[in-house]
C-alpha cells in the first residue's frame, strides 16, 4: 500500500503533532523545529481515551509505549482540534532489533483502520529507515544543546524541589531558564560550546541560591525503557507520586541514551567487524557528545551540594563484569549501568519501569537485579510493570513497599 509522504511544501501548511515524553527537553526541541520553519506541537491529551484508542488499533502483544503513542495520536485526531487535511504526525525510530523500529508501520496501519489514511507520518531517525523528516547539521547542534540544557534543568529541579523552603521556587526557575534558552535560540545563540558552558554555570548558580532546608529523605532512582521512564502518560505520573511520598528522585539524562546509541555502533564494529572509515566518523560523533556532557559536569564542580551524574564512559565501565556490551537491544546494557550508577551515587532505592512487551527491558533490567545485589547488598530495587491491564493502585502499592524498606534504613 502506498502511504502519504510528508513533502517540502507541507512544511508551510501542516501542523506536525509529536507525542509527549520529556517536557523540559521537548520545549527546546519544539522551538528548534519552529525556528527552521516547522509548525510542531507536543500533544497534551491524556486519560483513559488514549489507552482505549491504542487498544483498539494496536495488537495488545505489542510493547506498551507503541500502544500509548499511537493511541495518543488517534485520540488527538478524534478531538476535532486539528485540520485533518493539514496535519502530520512525527515519531522516532531507533533502528536495530527493538520493536520501536516498527512503530511507523504500526502507526500507518492504525491510521488507515481509524479512517485517517490521508495523514502523512514523519519518521525521525538516524538509521536511514525512511527519508521522512530531514535533520540538518545546524538543527542537530541546536537539539543537542537542548538535550544538555534539559538534562541540567531536570537534574537540578529534582534535587532542589524536595527541600525548597518556598514551594515552587525550583519549578519557577526551571521555566524562567527554558524561556531564556528559547529566546537565545531565536537570536542564533546559546548552542555553541562556550555559550552552553556559560549558561550551564549560570543555571547551577541560580539553583544554588534557592533557599532550601536539608532534611533526611528517601532517595529514589528511576530507570527503564526510555519512553516509560520519562513520560507521565507511560508511568502513571510516577514523578508526581514520588513527590507526594516526600522523596527525592533522580532520572538519568537523555544525553546518556544518545551517547549509548552512538557508542553501541562502535562496539558493533569492534565485535563483528566493519568499515574503519565508519568507525572513525562515529568516534568523532561520540567525542562531540562527550564534549557536550563535559560542559554539564564542569558546571556542577563548584557546587558539591548537587549530585552530578557520572561521566558516560565511567557509567559504561561499571557493568563490565555484570553484563556484556553486546546487549544493545532497546536500552541494553545502559539500563543495567544506570541502576548501578544511581546506587553508587546514593540513590540505592531504584524503580525499574518495565513496559509490557519490552523484552530487552525485562532482561537487562529485572533480569540483572540479582547480579547487581550480589555486588551492592544495599540495593533496594523494585521492577514495576506498566501495561493496559496494570492498575495504578497496584503499581503504587508495590512502590510504597519499597519505600517502607527504604525508610527503615533511613
Buried (B, 14 or more C-beta within 10 A) or exposed (E): EEBBEBEEEBBEEBBBBBBBBBBBBBBBBBBBBBBBEBBBBBBEBBEEBBBBBBBBBBEEEBBBBBBBBBBBBBBBBBEEEBEEEEBBBBBBBBBBEBBBBBBBEBBBBBBBEBEBBEBBBBBBBBEEBBEBBEBEEEBBBBBBBBBBBBBBBBBBBBBBBBBBEEEEBBEBBBEEBBEBBBEBBEEEEBBEBEBBBBBBBEBBEBBBEBEBEEEEBBBBBBBBBBBBBBBBBBBBBBBEBBBEBEBBBBBBBBBBBBBBBBBBBBBBBEEEEBEEEEBEEBBEBBEBBBEBBBBBBBBBEEBEEBBBBBBBEEBBEBBEEBBEBBBBBBBBBBBBBBBBBBBBBEBBBBBBBBBBBBEBBBBBBBBBBEBBBEEBEEBBBBBBBBBBEBEEEEBBEBBEEBBEEBBEEE
